[in-house]
Amino acid sequence: MTKKPPYKIKANEIIYKNSLLSLQSDKIVFESGLEKDFTKVEMKPGSSVLAIDDDNEVYLIEEYKHAIERFSVEVVSGGIEENETPLEAARRELKEEIGIQADKWVDLGFIDPFTSAINSKNYLFLARNLERTGSNPDDSESIRIIKMPFKKVLQMMENSEITHAASCVLILRAREYIY
């Protein structure tokens, strides 16, 4: 059941737009008559993949992230291209970034990473029955592949060594498939 928002949009304007995101300014009028400006970011939706082998070893990546100005340890993630399903994007990203194909895929739902200002649905997948192939990262990506036991990944997340939201949720949701 979809509820109606408690306001009306009086005006909106796209302030900025590129291939990954758009920035929109909305003037909102609440039922009380109060007017407020909201800024909303619309980002390309993405898929994230947690690849786990038969020994419960997890494949992660480490990459410098300009937005947070530091290296980040994460699951494989990337944007969903036009006319691509979330699963197709997950398969492509896993092969491109770390050179792995998987025979078994588990859909673990999706998240809305930051609901106050960003609209960017992120789909979550668990990849099992892995086969190593060759990787082919984008020219803009400098990725280090990390392989470690799932227990260590849980510890890293609990110690805030893994802070990427989709990675954290995916790791937590994957626990029931590991233990």
Long-range contacts (C-beta under 8 A, 24 or more apart in sequence): 6-30, 6-31, 7-31, 10-35, 15-39, 19-44, 20-44, 20-79, 21-120, 39-117, 40-117, 40-118, 40-119, 41-117, 41-118, 41-119, 41-120, 42-119, 42-120, 43-118, 43-119, 43-120, 44-79, 44-80, 44-120, 45-79, 45-80, 45-86, 45-120, 45-121, 45-122, 45-123, 46-77, 46-78, 46-79, 46-80, 46-89, 46-120, 46-121, 46-122, 46-123, 46-166, 47-77, 47-78, 47-80, 47-86, 47-87, 47-89, 47-90, 47-93, 47-122, 47-123, 47-124, 47-125, 48-74, 48-75, 48-76, 48-77, 48-90, 48-122, 48-123, 48-124, 48-125, 48-166, 48-167, 48-170, 49-75, 49-76, 49-77, 49-90, 49-93, 49-94, 49-125, 49-126, 49-127, 49-170, 50-75, 50-124, 50-125, 50-126, 50-127, 50-167, 50-170, 50-171, 50-174, 51-75, 51-76, 51-94, 51-98, 51-100, 51-102, 51-127, 51-130, 52-126, 52-127, 52-128, 52-130, 52-150, 52-174, 52-177, 52-178, 53-128, 53-130, 54-129, 56-149, 56-150, 56-151, 56-178, 57-147, 57-148, 57-149, 57-150, 58-147, 58-148, 58-149, 58-150, 58-153, 59-98, 59-100, 59-130, 59-145, 59-146, 59-147, 60-145, 60-146, 60-147, 60-148, 60-153, 60-162, 60-167, 61-97, 61-98, 61-143, 61-144, 61-145, 61-146, 62-143, 62-144, 62-146, 63-141, 63-142, 63-143, 63-144, 64-142, 72-163, 72-164, 73-146, 73-156, 73-161, 73-162, 73-164, 73-167, 74-162, 74-164, 74-166, 74-167, 75-164, 75-166, 75-167, 75-170, 75-171, 77-122, 77-164, 77-166, 77-167, 80-123, 86-110, 86-123, 86-125, 87-123, 87-125, 89-123, 90-123, 90-125, 90-127, 94-127, 95-133, 95-135, 95-136, 96-135, 96-136, 96-137, 96-138, 97-135, 97-137, 97-141, 97-143, 98-135, 98-143, 98-145, 99-132, 99-133, 99-134, 99-135, 99-136, 100-127, 100-130, 100-131, 100-132, 100-133, 101-130, 101-131, 101-133, 102-127, 102-128, 102-129, 102-130, 102-131, 103-128, 103-129, 103-131, 104-128, 104-129, 106-177, 108-170, 108-173, 108-174, 109-173, 111-165, 111-166, 111-169, 113-165, 113-166, 114-165, 122-165, 122-166, 124-166, 124-169, 124-170, 124-173, 125-170, 126-170, 126-173, 126-174, 126-177, 128-177, 150-174, 150-178
